[in-house]
Every structure is written in C-alpha cells, then in structure tokens.
Amino acid sequence: MPLGDSITAGYTDNPTWNEPFEFGYRSGLYTRLTNAGYDFQFVGASTEPWGPPPPFGDPTNGGTHTPTVDLRDFGQDNHRGYGGRDASFLNANIASWLTSDNPDIILLKIGTNNQDQSGLNTLVNTIVTNQPDAQLIIAQIMPKFNYQQGIVDYNTYIRDTLVPTYQAAGKNVTLVDQYATFLTDTGDLTSIDQSLFSNGINHPDNAGYDLMAEAWFSGIQAVVSVPEPSTTALLGLGGLALILRRRK
C-alpha cells in the first residue's frame, strides 16, 4: 500500500503538468519489482491525480499525454496518496483503509505538508495495532527545493525516536531515507539537488521519483526475501500497498 500525500500520488508541476505525469515513484517501483521476479499487487482506492474531476490540473494535458509505463494497463494504479494532506487526514481514515485494502506491506511517506510528529506517531500506532502482521516501511521525507530545518528535525525524530521505539516493542517497522536521495552530498543536509524538482517547491521531477523508487525497492528487499522457485510470499504496501508472491 503506497500511503501518503501528493508525492505518493505522483504530482509534478501541476496544474500545468509540463513535467509529464508518470505515476511518480510507483512506476519505477513497479518495474523494479517486476524485473526482480515478484508477482504483486498495489492496493488503495485514491483516484488522484485523475479525479473526477482532476483535483490539481489534468495529468493527460487534454488527452495529449500517456505515461510511458501506464500502470492502468496492468491494474496497478492503486494507492492511498492524497494531494495536500497530512497525518491528520490519514489518521481519520486509516482504520477503514486497512480493513478494505488489507495490505501486507505499507510504504508510508507523510509530512511534506505538515511535520506533525505527534500525528505521525498516532498513525503508526494505529497501523501496527490494526494490522500487526503487516510490514510498515516509513520514509524520512524528501527535502523541499529550499532547505528547511523543520524537515530535518522531523526526519531526525523518525530515525532516532519513532522507528526505534516501535522496533523495541517488537513491531514490524523499518526505515528508508528519502531525504538523502535528493542531496548532492549526503554529508551535507543543505546540499539539495534542485535539478530533481519539477515545481521549484516540493514535487520531484521524474528523475527524482525514479530515485525514490530505488530507495523504496531497497527497503522492500531488506524485509522480503528475493523470489525463489516454488515458494510464495505475500507483501502489501501501506501508503503503498502491495501483495507479492514469489514466482514459480
């Protein structure tokens, strides 16, 4: 279950969409999982960015653009990404989403619109309580176009407090770093690669989204074995929801 905000949905420089819509990181993750031999299903019922009506501009540019890898063709355009939302919106809906989507793995990236540490903790607690057998992978969120200390503080909380607390309690919670993905020097948190943004504010361009896909893929590989003959594994993504089965 891909779970989160506009970046989970895959927005670029909307409403103009001069940077073509390519499903954000979800297309690159789909390709990587498929090439690695996983048979899986993204889950979630968000209709963004398609609408109806398209909430933040038409991603097809009047029907002139079709994504290179069109996840709709494979029944894989499923997610729980909602533009402009924060942890409070997810908290109001997550229990019902978990029931309807039943994810085995949840990819959670939330906080770009509001770095609400308490709200994030509430969300994580609800997920691990209601879906205790699922694997929750939490992202340290990407920077914005210009450096913000608040995002660094939020990510520090995720890395040093939130995730270790739940791991110490025996919960299936792990971490991926999506902030470092957007740096030119991982030792300098201010070295934001502004070439990886589509709107000069907060949305990645398609190259940035592909780097995010690689980080998510590595996070999934860390908790799910590589497919082997004659075995089956289920995996669901929250924020991103997936069901993965090893191919025979």
C-alpha positions as CSV (number, residue, x, y, z in Angstrom):
1,M,0.0,0.0,0.0
2,P,1.6,3.2,-1.1
3,L,0.4,5.7,1.6
4,G,0.8,9.4,1.8
5,D,0.3,12.7,0.1
6,S,0.7,14.2,-3.4
7,I,4.1,12.7,-3.7
8,T,2.6,9.2,-3.3
9,A,0.1,10.1,-6.0
10,G,2.9,11.3,-8.2
11,Y,2.2,15.0,-8.8
12,T,4.8,17.0,-10.7
13,D,4.5,20.7,-11.7
14,N,0.7,20.6,-11.7
15,P,-1.6,22.2,-12.7
16,T,0.4,22.8,-15.9
17,W,1.9,19.3,-16.0
18,N,4.8,20.4,-18.2
19,E,6.7,17.7,-16.4
20,P,4.7,14.7,-17.7
21,F,2.8,12.5,-15.2
22,E,4.5,9.1,-14.9
23,F,2.8,7.8,-11.7
24,G,5.6,9.2,-9.6
25,Y,7.8,6.6,-7.8
26,R,5.2,3.9,-8.3
27,S,6.1,3.3,-12.0
28,G,9.7,2.8,-11.2
29,L,8.9,0.6,-8.2
30,Y,6.6,-1.5,-10.4
31,T,9.3,-2.0,-12.9
32,R,11.9,-2.9,-10.3
33,L,9.7,-5.4,-8.5
34,T,8.6,-7.0,-11.8
35,N,12.1,-7.3,-13.1
36,A,13.2,-8.9,-9.8
37,G,10.6,-11.6,-10.3
38,Y,7.9,-10.5,-7.9
39,D,4.2,-11.1,-8.7
40,F,2.5,-8.3,-6.7
41,Q,-0.5,-6.0,-6.4
42,F,-0.5,-2.4,-5.4
43,V,-3.6,-1.6,-3.3
44,G,-5.6,1.6,-2.4
45,A,-8.6,3.4,-3.7
46,S,-7.3,7.0,-4.2
47,T,-8.4,8.3,-7.6
48,E,-5.7,11.0,-7.7
49,P,-4.5,12.6,-9.9
50,W,-7.2,11.6,-12.4
51,G,-10.2,12.9,-10.5
52,P,-13.1,13.1,-11.2
53,P,-12.6,16.0,-11.7
54,P,-8.8,16.1,-11.7
55,P,-8.2,18.0,-8.4
56,F,-5.0,19.7,-9.4
57,G,-5.0,20.0,-13.2
58,D,-5.3,17.4,-16.0
59,P,-2.3,15.0,-16.0
60,T,-3.1,14.0,-19.6
61,N,-2.8,17.6,-20.8
62,G,-6.1,17.4,-22.6
63,G,-5.5,13.8,-23.7
64,T,-2.2,14.5,-25.3
65,H,0.0,12.6,-22.8
66,T,0.0,9.0,-21.9
67,P,2.5,7.8,-19.3
68,T,5.4,5.7,-20.6
69,V,4.6,2.8,-18.2
70,D,0.9,3.2,-17.8
71,L,0.0,1.3,-14.6
72,R,-3.6,1.4,-15.5
73,D,-2.9,-1.1,-18.2
74,F,-1.7,-3.6,-15.6
75,G,-4.3,-2.9,-13.0
76,Q,-1.6,-1.4,-10.8
77,D,-2.7,2.2,-10.4
78,N,-3.8,1.7,-6.8
79,H,-2.6,3.7,-3.9
80,R,-3.5,5.9,-0.9
81,G,-1.9,9.2,-1.9
82,Y,-3.9,12.4,-1.4
83,G,-2.7,15.8,-2.5
84,G,-2.2,18.5,0.1
85,R,-3.0,16.2,3.0
86,D,-1.1,15.5,6.2
87,A,-1.1,12.9,9.1
88,S,-4.4,14.2,10.5
89,F,-6.3,13.2,7.3
90,L,-4.6,9.8,7.2
91,N,-5.5,9.3,10.9
92,A,-9.1,10.0,10.2
93,N,-9.3,7.3,7.5
94,I,-6.5,4.7,8.1
95,A,-8.5,2.2,10.1
96,S,-11.1,1.8,7.3
97,W,-8.4,1.7,4.6
98,L,-6.6,-1.1,6.4
99,T,-9.8,-3.0,6.5
100,S,-10.7,-2.5,2.9
101,D,-7.2,-2.8,1.4
102,N,-5.7,-5.4,3.8
103,P,-2.1,-4.6,2.9
104,D,0.9,-6.9,3.8
105,I,3.4,-4.1,3.2
106,I,2.8,-0.4,3.7
107,L,5.0,2.3,2.3
108,L,4.4,5.4,4.4
109,K,5.6,8.8,3.3
110,I,3.9,11.7,5.0
111,G,5.0,15.1,6.4
112,T,5.7,17.4,3.5
113,N,2.6,19.5,4.2
114,N,3.0,19.4,8.0
115,Q,5.7,17.9,10.1
116,D,3.4,16.7,12.8
117,Q,5.4,14.3,14.9
118,S,2.5,13.5,17.3
119,G,0.1,12.8,14.4
120,L,2.7,10.6,12.8
121,N,3.1,8.6,16.0
122,T,-0.7,8.2,16.2
123,L,-0.8,7.0,12.6
124,V,2.0,4.4,13.1
125,N,0.4,3.2,16.3
126,T,-3.0,2.7,14.6
127,I,-1.3,0.8,11.7
128,V,0.7,-1.6,13.9
129,T,-2.3,-2.2,16.2
130,N,-4.8,-2.8,13.4
131,Q,-2.5,-4.6,11.0
132,P,0.1,-6.2,13.3
133,D,1.4,-8.7,10.7
134,A,2.0,-6.1,8.0
135,Q,5.4,-4.7,7.4
136,L,5.4,-0.9,7.8
137,I,8.2,0.9,6.0
138,I,8.4,4.6,7.0
139,A,10.3,7.2,4.9
140,Q,12.4,10.0,6.2
141,I,10.7,12.5,3.9
142,M,12.4,14.3,1.0
143,P,13.6,17.9,1.4
144,K,11.9,20.8,-0.3
145,F,13.5,22.9,-3.1
146,N,15.0,25.1,-0.4
147,Y,16.4,23.8,2.8
148,Q,14.0,23.7,5.8
149,Q,15.3,22.8,9.3
150,G,11.8,21.6,10.3
151,I,12.0,18.8,7.8
152,V,15.4,17.8,9.1
153,D,14.1,17.8,12.7
154,Y,11.1,15.7,11.6
155,N,13.3,13.1,9.9
156,T,15.6,13.0,13.0
157,Y,12.6,12.2,15.1
158,I,11.6,9.4,12.7
159,R,15.1,7.9,12.6
160,D,16.1,8.3,16.2
161,T,12.9,8.1,18.2
162,L,9.8,6.8,16.3
163,V,11.2,3.8,14.5
164,P,13.5,2.6,17.3
165,T,10.6,2.8,19.8
166,Y,8.4,0.6,17.7
167,Q,11.2,-1.8,16.9
168,A,12.0,-2.2,20.6
169,A,8.3,-3.1,21.1
170,G,8.7,-5.9,18.5
171,K,6.7,-4.2,15.8
172,N,7.3,-4.7,12.1
173,V,8.6,-1.2,11.4
174,T,11.6,-0.3,9.3
175,L,13.0,2.9,7.7
176,V,14.1,4.2,4.4
177,D,15.9,7.5,3.8
178,Q,14.2,9.5,1.1
179,Y,16.0,12.8,2.1
180,A,19.5,11.6,1.2
181,T,18.1,10.7,-2.2
182,F,17.8,14.4,-3.1
183,L,21.3,15.5,-1.9
184,T,24.4,16.1,-3.9
185,D,26.5,15.4,-0.7
186,T,24.9,13.0,1.8
187,G,27.2,14.5,4.5
188,D,25.7,18.0,3.9
189,L,21.9,18.1,4.6
190,T,21.7,21.5,2.9
191,S,23.1,20.3,-0.4
192,I,19.7,19.8,-2.0
193,D,19.9,18.8,-5.7
194,Q,17.4,21.3,-7.0
195,S,17.6,19.7,-10.5
196,L,15.4,16.9,-9.1
197,F,12.4,19.1,-8.5
198,S,9.6,19.8,-11.1
199,N,7.9,22.7,-9.5
200,G,10.6,24.6,-7.6
201,I,8.8,23.9,-4.3
202,N,8.2,20.3,-3.2
203,H,7.4,17.9,-6.0
204,P,10.1,15.7,-7.6
205,D,10.6,15.5,-11.3
206,N,10.5,12.1,-12.9
207,A,14.3,11.6,-12.3
208,G,13.7,12.3,-8.7
209,Y,10.8,10.0,-8.5
210,D,12.9,7.2,-10.0
211,L,15.5,7.7,-7.3
212,M,12.7,7.4,-4.7
213,A,11.6,4.1,-6.4
214,E,15.1,2.7,-6.0
215,A,15.1,3.6,-2.3
216,W,11.7,2.0,-1.7
217,F,12.8,-1.1,-3.6
218,S,15.9,-1.4,-1.4
219,G,13.7,-1.0,1.6
220,I,11.4,-3.8,0.5
221,Q,14.3,-6.1,-0.4
222,A,15.6,-5.6,3.2
223,V,12.4,-7.2,4.6
224,V,11.3,-9.5,1.9
225,S,13.4,-12.4,0.5
226,V,14.3,-12.5,-3.2
227,P,11.8,-14.7,-5.0
228,E,12.7,-18.3,-5.1
229,P,11.3,-21.3,-7.0
230,S,8.2,-23.0,-5.6
231,T,7.7,-20.6,-2.7
232,T,5.1,-18.0,-2.0
233,A,5.4,-14.7,-0.1
234,L,2.7,-12.1,0.5
235,L,3.7,-8.5,0.7
236,G,1.4,-5.4,1.0
237,L,2.4,-1.7,0.8
238,G,0.6,0.9,3.0
239,G,0.8,4.4,1.7
240,L,1.9,1.8,-0.8
241,A,0.1,-1.5,-0.6
242,L,1.5,-4.5,-2.4
243,I,0.8,-8.2,-2.4
244,L,3.9,-10.0,-3.6
245,R,4.1,-13.7,-4.4
246,R,7.3,-15.4,-5.4
247,R,7.1,-16.8,-8.9
248,K,7.4,-20.5,-9.5
